[in-house]
Amino acid sequence: MTTPLFDKYIAIDWSAANTPKRGGDSIWLATAYRATSRIIVKPPENLPTRAAAMSRLKDLLGHNLKNARRTLVGLDFPFGYPQGSIGLITGTRAGTMPPWRKLWSFLFEHVEDDDTNRSNRFDLADQINSECFGEAVYWGRPRQKYFNCLPEKKEVGAVHQKHEFRRVERVQPPAKSVWQLAYTGAVGSQALLGIARLEALRRDPVFRPHLAIWPFETAFQEKLDRPILLAEIYPSMFKTQAKADEVRDAAQVRTVAHALARADRTHQGARNMLQDWLSPPPHLAKRDLKAIVEEEGWIVGAGRV
């Protein structure tokens, strides 16, 4: 029997809300761990702001590090962008950096997101559309606001048509495009704000030596030596049953945290199911895997769950 990869499992439903918010469409965090022969999932926590969520995550990770507990953190927004699009956004920045690092650094430097959830995400997307793409690739905005190059509805120009989806969205429908910033199922705003927050965590000297971003820094499952792993999840992959009066977002993070913990103790031959979920997607060519590891990212378990 193989040793589990992790001791704690955290699932986070992110939010791009403009003001502090609780309940539906806000940030929920659930933690799972193994206790002898069963899995315990703590009651999901509802955090009103992104700043509060990151503070809570740091507390949990700091505690786990102190107690030598390995932690897998899953967050429900894209970690990368479709192949070729990052270069259009970031230009010639730091040529030795892989594209995903260029994107994370660019968003860290350009996203404004204060402690009350007030952000510049629509203004930044409008600026990128105009100055980097020359067309409306990002789309979806508040109906009462007008921008020069950020439309309310999708416009399919040449750049958008070429770079609309990552490979994982094609494998795992109905996952949405990173370019959709608003309306049902949108993840674009969450990615803009979430990546900027995770880059700040990466740069924190307390966590930097202990943290890796999957699959970019781990070559999928090959380098899982760091005690903290941050990975992209897609809660809709898992069948969720909400308890009476439970907010669906809370039910989803509870379900995902439990699923990750269960997979890490379910064995398939010489390795466990979670290791399989973190492995390269089957039947993809080397050039596809290279694009995934260098710029697009992947969803834990996509094509396997």
C-alpha beads as a LAMMPS data file, in Angstrom:
LAMMPS data file: protein, C-alpha beads

305 atoms
304 bonds

1 atom types
1 bond types

-500.0 500.0 xlo xhi
-500.0 500.0 ylo yhi
-500.0 500.0 zlo zhi

Masses

1 110.0

Atoms # bond

1 1 1 0.000 0.000 0.000
2 1 1 1.383 3.405 -0.970
3 1 1 1.715 6.327 1.445
4 1 1 -0.822 9.143 0.944
5 1 1 0.597 12.179 -0.802
6 1 1 -0.943 14.713 1.600
7 1 1 -2.276 15.059 5.123
8 1 1 -4.717 17.961 4.632
9 1 1 -6.918 18.931 1.689
10 1 1 -8.364 22.409 1.210
11 1 1 -10.944 23.299 -1.438
12 1 1 -11.762 26.946 -2.129
13 1 1 -14.630 28.400 -4.136
14 1 1 -13.272 31.801 -5.198
15 1 1 -15.259 34.977 -5.862
16 1 1 -14.806 38.178 -7.857
17 1 1 -17.456 40.102 -5.890
18 1 1 -17.043 43.889 -5.834
19 1 1 -17.985 44.279 -2.166
20 1 1 -17.713 42.113 0.976
21 1 1 -20.184 39.257 0.551
22 1 1 -21.372 36.112 2.295
23 1 1 -23.702 33.333 1.203
24 1 1 -24.081 32.344 -2.433
25 1 1 -21.466 33.507 -4.936
26 1 1 -18.951 34.359 -2.223
27 1 1 -15.795 32.639 -1.002
28 1 1 -16.127 29.256 0.688
29 1 1 -13.306 27.129 2.102
30 1 1 -13.465 23.527 3.279
31 1 1 -10.742 21.424 4.894
32 1 1 -10.583 17.623 4.969
33 1 1 -8.216 15.226 6.690
34 1 1 -7.972 11.538 7.519
35 1 1 -8.756 10.221 10.989
36 1 1 -7.818 6.530 11.246
37 1 1 -10.304 4.784 8.907
38 1 1 -12.479 7.752 7.980
39 1 1 -12.304 11.188 6.413
40 1 1 -13.284 14.280 8.368
41 1 1 -14.452 17.426 6.574
42 1 1 -14.717 20.507 8.732
43 1 1 -17.791 22.730 8.268
44 1 1 -17.105 25.049 5.302
45 1 1 -15.999 28.560 6.200
46 1 1 -17.523 31.595 4.457
47 1 1 -15.006 34.431 3.956
48 1 1 -16.439 37.857 3.004
49 1 1 -13.414 39.189 1.083
50 1 1 -10.477 37.897 -0.917
51 1 1 -8.127 39.509 1.585
52 1 1 -9.810 37.627 4.429
53 1 1 -9.660 34.385 2.459
54 1 1 -5.930 34.721 1.828
55 1 1 -5.308 35.583 5.467
56 1 1 -7.218 32.471 6.547
57 1 1 -5.379 30.320 4.009
58 1 1 -2.029 31.568 5.292
59 1 1 -3.078 30.714 8.846
60 1 1 -3.997 27.173 7.832
61 1 1 -0.849 26.633 5.769
62 1 1 1.359 28.075 8.485
63 1 1 -0.192 25.745 11.071
64 1 1 0.225 22.739 8.771
65 1 1 3.860 23.588 8.056
66 1 1 4.598 23.952 11.753
67 1 1 3.111 20.519 12.372
68 1 1 4.739 18.895 9.325
69 1 1 1.434 18.360 7.560
70 1 1 1.495 18.263 3.768
71 1 1 -1.346 20.252 2.197
72 1 1 -3.100 20.170 -1.168
73 1 1 -5.019 23.386 -1.901
74 1 1 -7.515 23.364 -4.766
75 1 1 -8.930 26.643 -6.088
76 1 1 -11.706 26.864 -8.667
77 1 1 -10.265 29.253 -11.242
78 1 1 -7.878 28.849 -14.186
79 1 1 -4.167 29.050 -13.391
80 1 1 -3.130 29.633 -17.004
81 1 1 -4.292 31.016 -20.352
82 1 1 -4.635 29.442 -23.824
83 1 1 -1.383 28.758 -25.637
84 1 1 -0.004 31.839 -27.382
85 1 1 -2.200 34.408 -25.656
86 1 1 0.136 35.137 -22.730
87 1 1 2.830 36.428 -25.057
88 1 1 0.354 38.891 -26.532
89 1 1 -0.448 40.194 -23.036
90 1 1 3.038 40.323 -21.547
91 1 1 5.170 41.026 -24.621
92 1 1 8.918 40.457 -24.210
93 1 1 9.031 40.383 -20.396
94 1 1 11.815 38.294 -18.811
95 1 1 12.569 35.945 -21.676
96 1 1 13.828 33.152 -19.407
97 1 1 10.501 32.918 -17.600
98 1 1 7.965 30.327 -18.813
99 1 1 4.736 31.947 -20.066
100 1 1 2.724 31.110 -16.955
101 1 1 5.261 32.967 -14.789
102 1 1 5.070 35.979 -17.088
103 1 1 1.278 35.996 -16.738
104 1 1 1.358 35.644 -12.947
105 1 1 3.954 38.394 -12.651
106 1 1 2.021 40.691 -15.004
107 1 1 -1.232 40.254 -13.074
108 1 1 0.514 40.695 -9.724
109 1 1 1.834 44.036 -10.948
110 1 1 -1.314 45.291 -12.684
111 1 1 -4.298 43.983 -10.707
112 1 1 -5.645 46.283 -7.991
113 1 1 -7.782 44.471 -5.423
114 1 1 -8.255 46.058 -2.006
115 1 1 -9.398 44.702 1.355
116 1 1 -13.040 45.592 0.590
117 1 1 -13.128 43.596 -2.694
118 1 1 -12.920 46.701 -4.862
119 1 1 -10.870 45.837 -7.948
120 1 1 -9.866 47.166 -11.350
121 1 1 -10.520 43.924 -13.229
122 1 1 -12.859 45.359 -15.874
123 1 1 -10.612 48.370 -16.504
124 1 1 -7.573 46.092 -16.799
125 1 1 -9.369 43.729 -19.195
126 1 1 -10.468 46.717 -21.291
127 1 1 -6.864 47.952 -21.411
128 1 1 -5.494 44.512 -22.383
129 1 1 -8.117 44.150 -25.122
130 1 1 -7.188 47.511 -26.579
131 1 1 -3.416 47.609 -26.125
132 1 1 -2.435 43.929 -26.364
133 1 1 -5.033 42.236 -28.545
134 1 1 -6.439 45.041 -30.659
135 1 1 -9.880 43.446 -30.326
136 1 1 -12.386 42.442 -27.661
137 1 1 -11.056 39.082 -26.451
138 1 1 -12.168 39.591 -22.851
139 1 1 -15.926 40.086 -22.668
140 1 1 -18.706 40.437 -20.089
141 1 1 -19.129 43.624 -18.071
142 1 1 -21.631 45.349 -15.776
143 1 1 -24.513 46.390 -18.015
144 1 1 -24.596 49.876 -16.522
145 1 1 -20.930 50.596 -17.328
146 1 1 -19.310 51.413 -20.662
147 1 1 -15.746 50.606 -21.733
148 1 1 -13.924 51.415 -24.942
149 1 1 -12.960 47.830 -25.731
150 1 1 -14.831 45.546 -23.310
151 1 1 -18.207 44.453 -24.714
152 1 1 -21.142 43.020 -22.823
153 1 1 -21.384 40.020 -25.158
154 1 1 -18.777 37.826 -26.835
155 1 1 -17.271 39.105 -30.057
156 1 1 -15.397 36.510 -32.099
157 1 1 -12.423 38.253 -33.690
158 1 1 -9.291 36.621 -35.082
159 1 1 -7.381 36.554 -31.779
160 1 1 -10.389 35.327 -29.798
161 1 1 -11.129 32.589 -32.297
162 1 1 -7.553 31.324 -32.175
163 1 1 -7.108 31.513 -28.395
164 1 1 -10.579 31.028 -26.922
165 1 1 -10.047 27.780 -24.985
166 1 1 -7.295 25.941 -23.203
167 1 1 -6.915 22.256 -23.907
168 1 1 -8.532 21.380 -20.581
169 1 1 -11.760 23.231 -21.432
170 1 1 -12.065 21.033 -24.518
171 1 1 -11.590 17.901 -22.408
172 1 1 -13.787 19.020 -19.505
173 1 1 -16.900 20.814 -20.829
174 1 1 -18.801 22.890 -19.798
175 1 1 -15.795 24.619 -18.170
176 1 1 -15.825 28.243 -19.323
177 1 1 -13.251 30.318 -21.193
178 1 1 -10.853 32.555 -19.243
179 1 1 -12.050 35.495 -21.353
180 1 1 -15.608 35.535 -19.952
181 1 1 -15.600 37.976 -17.040
182 1 1 -19.266 38.026 -16.053
183 1 1 -22.601 36.166 -16.137
184 1 1 -23.442 32.515 -15.444
185 1 1 -20.453 30.250 -15.006
186 1 1 -17.879 32.966 -15.695
187 1 1 -14.342 32.370 -14.388
188 1 1 -12.382 35.147 -16.108
189 1 1 -12.667 37.666 -13.300
190 1 1 -11.850 34.999 -10.713
191 1 1 -8.712 34.095 -12.676
192 1 1 -7.520 37.710 -12.937
193 1 1 -7.971 38.358 -9.229
194 1 1 -7.076 34.877 -8.018
195 1 1 -3.799 34.555 -9.913
196 1 1 -2.665 37.949 -8.602
197 1 1 -3.389 36.790 -5.028
198 1 1 -1.588 33.471 -5.514
199 1 1 1.462 35.218 -6.960
200 1 1 1.579 37.327 -3.797
201 1 1 1.512 34.083 -1.793
202 1 1 4.305 32.647 -3.978
203 1 1 6.428 35.707 -3.205
204 1 1 5.827 35.553 0.544
205 1 1 9.191 34.545 2.070
206 1 1 7.406 32.422 4.685
207 1 1 5.812 30.161 2.074
208 1 1 7.977 30.470 -1.035
209 1 1 10.442 27.653 -0.125
210 1 1 7.602 25.277 0.688
211 1 1 5.130 25.872 -2.119
212 1 1 4.686 24.558 -5.666
213 1 1 2.124 25.324 -8.374
214 1 1 0.695 22.281 -10.154
215 1 1 1.365 21.284 -12.892
216 1 1 3.731 24.127 -13.828
217 1 1 6.381 23.528 -11.154
218 1 1 5.813 19.827 -10.603
219 1 1 5.846 18.341 -14.129
220 1 1 2.437 16.958 -13.212
221 1 1 3.091 14.248 -10.568
222 1 1 6.881 13.996 -10.978
223 1 1 7.984 16.624 -8.410
224 1 1 5.577 16.598 -5.490
225 1 1 8.253 17.127 -2.851
226 1 1 7.076 20.543 -1.585
227 1 1 4.763 20.389 1.470
228 1 1 2.227 22.791 -0.096
229 1 1 0.700 22.198 -3.520
230 1 1 -1.651 24.716 -5.160
231 1 1 -3.796 23.276 -7.936
232 1 1 -6.783 24.146 -10.096
233 1 1 -10.066 22.356 -9.398
234 1 1 -13.450 22.297 -11.127
235 1 1 -16.124 21.464 -8.526
236 1 1 -18.783 20.702 -11.157
237 1 1 -16.827 17.523 -11.991
238 1 1 -18.060 16.020 -8.730
239 1 1 -21.624 15.070 -7.899
240 1 1 -22.733 17.380 -5.091
241 1 1 -25.634 16.896 -2.720
242 1 1 -26.337 19.949 -0.581
243 1 1 -27.618 19.410 2.931
244 1 1 -30.829 21.100 4.079
245 1 1 -30.445 24.901 3.816
246 1 1 -26.804 24.516 2.719
247 1 1 -25.471 27.015 0.179
248 1 1 -24.493 25.162 -2.990
249 1 1 -20.997 26.702 -3.003
250 1 1 -20.450 25.397 0.519
251 1 1 -21.658 21.943 -0.517
252 1 1 -19.290 21.942 -3.477
253 1 1 -16.122 22.732 -1.516
254 1 1 -17.133 20.192 1.114
255 1 1 -17.593 17.597 -1.643
256 1 1 -14.309 18.395 -3.393
257 1 1 -12.245 18.384 -0.181
258 1 1 -13.697 14.979 0.688
259 1 1 -13.109 13.674 -2.847
260 1 1 -9.445 14.702 -2.793
261 1 1 -8.900 13.045 0.580
262 1 1 -10.721 9.894 -0.523
263 1 1 -8.726 9.685 -3.767
264 1 1 -5.487 9.911 -1.764
265 1 1 -6.384 6.727 0.093
266 1 1 -7.923 4.785 -2.812
267 1 1 -5.249 2.588 -4.369
268 1 1 -4.894 1.506 -7.981
269 1 1 -1.992 -0.878 -8.269
270 1 1 1.288 0.757 -7.238
271 1 1 -0.128 4.249 -6.751
272 1 1 -3.236 5.931 -5.424
273 1 1 -6.052 7.595 -7.335
274 1 1 -4.987 11.135 -6.428
275 1 1 -1.580 10.481 -7.974
276 1 1 -3.432 9.417 -11.107
277 1 1 -5.509 12.642 -11.035
278 1 1 -2.264 14.651 -10.826
279 1 1 -0.643 12.749 -13.697
280 1 1 -0.490 13.901 -17.339
281 1 1 -3.786 13.611 -19.189
282 1 1 -3.795 10.444 -21.303
283 1 1 -3.589 10.366 -25.096
284 1 1 -2.141 13.873 -25.546
285 1 1 0.915 14.526 -27.718
286 1 1 4.185 15.819 -26.223
287 1 1 3.601 19.283 -27.727
288 1 1 0.228 19.440 -25.946
289 1 1 1.749 18.417 -22.617
290 1 1 4.477 21.028 -23.089
291 1 1 1.862 23.752 -23.634
292 1 1 -0.033 22.615 -20.532
293 1 1 3.048 22.654 -18.283
294 1 1 4.426 25.939 -19.614
295 1 1 1.341 28.123 -19.985
296 1 1 -2.145 26.607 -19.919
297 1 1 -2.326 24.577 -16.738
298 1 1 -4.770 21.743 -16.088
299 1 1 -7.614 20.777 -13.764
300 1 1 -6.978 18.076 -11.156
301 1 1 -8.646 14.888 -12.403
302 1 1 -9.860 16.326 -15.717
303 1 1 -10.593 13.505 -18.137
304 1 1 -10.239 10.953 -15.334
305 1 1 -12.941 11.595 -12.711

Bonds

1 1 1 2
2 1 2 3
3 1 3 4
4 1 4 5
5 1 5 6
6 1 6 7
7 1 7 8
8 1 8 9
9 1 9 10
10 1 10 11
11 1 11 12
12 1 12 13
13 1 13 14
14 1 14 15
15 1 15 16
16 1 16 17
17 1 17 18
18 1 18 19
19 1 19 20
20 1 20 21
21 1 21 22
22 1 22 23
23 1 23 24
24 1 24 25
25 1 25 26
26 1 26 27
27 1 27 28
28 1 28 29
29 1 29 30
30 1 30 31
31 1 31 32
32 1 32 33
33 1 33 34
34 1 34 35
35 1 35 36
36 1 36 37
37 1 37 38
38 1 38 39
39 1 39 40
40 1 40 41
41 1 41 42
42 1 42 43
43 1 43 44
44 1 44 45
45 1 45 46
46 1 46 47
47 1 47 48
48 1 48 49
49 1 49 50
50 1 50 51
51 1 51 52
52 1 52 53
53 1 53 54
54 1 54 55
55 1 55 56
56 1 56 57
57 1 57 58
58 1 58 59
59 1 59 60
60 1 60 61
61 1 61 62
62 1 62 63
63 1 63 64
64 1 64 65
65 1 65 66
66 1 66 67
67 1 67 68
68 1 68 69
69 1 69 70
70 1 70 71
71 1 71 72
72 1 72 73
73 1 73 74
74 1 74 75
75 1 75 76
76 1 76 77
77 1 77 78
78 1 78 79
79 1 79 80
80 1 80 81
81 1 81 82
82 1 82 83
83 1 83 84
84 1 84 85
85 1 85 86
86 1 86 87
87 1 87 88
88 1 88 89
89 1 89 90
90 1 90 91
91 1 91 92
92 1 92 93
93 1 93 94
94 1 94 95
95 1 95 96
96 1 96 97
97 1 97 98
98 1 98 99
99 1 99 100
100 1 100 101
101 1 101 102
102 1 102 103
103 1 103 104
104 1 104 105
105 1 105 106
106 1 106 107
107 1 107 108
108 1 108 109
109 1 109 110
110 1 110 111
111 1 111 112
112 1 112 113
113 1 113 114
114 1 114 115
115 1 115 116
116 1 116 117
117 1 117 118
118 1 118 119
119 1 119 120
120 1 120 121
121 1 121 122
122 1 122 123
123 1 123 124
124 1 124 125
125 1 125 126
126 1 126 127
127 1 127 128
128 1 128 129
129 1 129 130
130 1 130 131
131 1 131 132
132 1 132 133
133 1 133 134
134 1 134 135
135 1 135 136
136 1 136 137
137 1 137 138
138 1 138 139
139 1 139 140
140 1 140 141
141 1 141 142
142 1 142 143
143 1 143 144
144 1 144 145
145 1 145 146
146 1 146 147
147 1 147 148
148 1 148 149
149 1 149 150
150 1 150 151
151 1 151 152
152 1 152 153
153 1 153 154
154 1 154 155
155 1 155 156
156 1 156 157
157 1 157 158
158 1 158 159
159 1 159 160
160 1 160 161
161 1 161 162
162 1 162 163
163 1 163 164
164 1 164 165
165 1 165 166
166 1 166 167
167 1 167 168
168 1 168 169
169 1 169 170
170 1 170 171
171 1 171 172
172 1 172 173
173 1 173 174
174 1 174 175
175 1 175 176
176 1 176 177
177 1 177 178
178 1 178 179
179 1 179 180
180 1 180 181
181 1 181 182
182 1 182 183
183 1 183 184
184 1 184 185
185 1 185 186
186 1 186 187
187 1 187 188
188 1 188 189
189 1 189 190
190 1 190 191
191 1 191 192
192 1 192 193
193 1 193 194
194 1 194 195
195 1 195 196
196 1 196 197
197 1 197 198
198 1 198 199
199 1 199 200
200 1 200 201
201 1 201 202
202 1 202 203
203 1 203 204
204 1 204 205
205 1 205 206
206 1 206 207
207 1 207 208
208 1 208 209
209 1 209 210
210 1 210 211
211 1 211 212
212 1 212 213
213 1 213 214
214 1 214 215
215 1 215 216
216 1 216 217
217 1 217 218
218 1 218 219
219 1 219 220
220 1 220 221
221 1 221 222
222 1 222 223
223 1 223 224
224 1 224 225
225 1 225 226
226 1 226 227
227 1 227 228
228 1 228 229
229 1 229 230
230 1 230 231
231 1 231 232
232 1 232 233
233 1 233 234
234 1 234 235
235 1 235 236
236 1 236 237
237 1 237 238
238 1 238 239
239 1 239 240
240 1 240 241
241 1 241 242
242 1 242 243
243 1 243 244
244 1 244 245
245 1 245 246
246 1 246 247
247 1 247 248
248 1 248 249
249 1 249 250
250 1 250 251
251 1 251 252
252 1 252 253
253 1 253 254
254 1 254 255
255 1 255 256
256 1 256 257
257 1 257 258
258 1 258 259
259 1 259 260
260 1 260 261
261 1 261 262
262 1 262 263
263 1 263 264
264 1 264 265
265 1 265 266
266 1 266 267
267 1 267 268
268 1 268 269
269 1 269 270
270 1 270 271
271 1 271 272
272 1 272 273
273 1 273 274
274 1 274 275
275 1 275 276
276 1 276 277
277 1 277 278
278 1 278 279
279 1 279 280
280 1 280 281
281 1 281 282
282 1 282 283
283 1 283 284
284 1 284 285
285 1 285 286
286 1 286 287
287 1 287 288
288 1 288 289
289 1 289 290
290 1 290 291
291 1 291 292
292 1 292 293
293 1 293 294
294 1 294 295
295 1 295 296
296 1 296 297
297 1 297 298
298 1 298 299
299 1 299 300
300 1 300 301
301 1 301 302
302 1 302 303
303 1 303 304
304 1 304 305
